[in-house]
Amino acid sequence: MEEITCRVDNQGRVTLPAAWRKAQKLEPGSDVVMTVAGPQLLLQTRERSLDEAQAIVARYSRGKGSAVERLLKERRRQAALEDEEAARHAKGFR
């Protein structure tokens, strides 16, 4: 880990070190995510933040398949039950 001292300007802004911006491929207008942890700030690219979030979700969904596929499977099962119920109900009106 590298420590870099930056100065806060009169509007509360800090300039990100050029070497870090270049290494992260940040361009003017790029978004970064800042996490506040008590008296500390963690600054990372949006892509890195998303990668971390996806890794956390993956830990809880391993071996269970895609959440979308699970949702579709459950919805198809419910739709089949509803169709059966509707067919039984329709027989009563004949």
Buried (B, 14 or more C-beta within 10 A) or exposed (E): EEEEEEEEEEEEEEEBEEEEBEEBEBEEEEEBBEEEEEEEEEBBBEBEBEEEEEEEEEEEEEEEEEEEEEEEEEEEEEEEEEEEEEEEEEEEEE
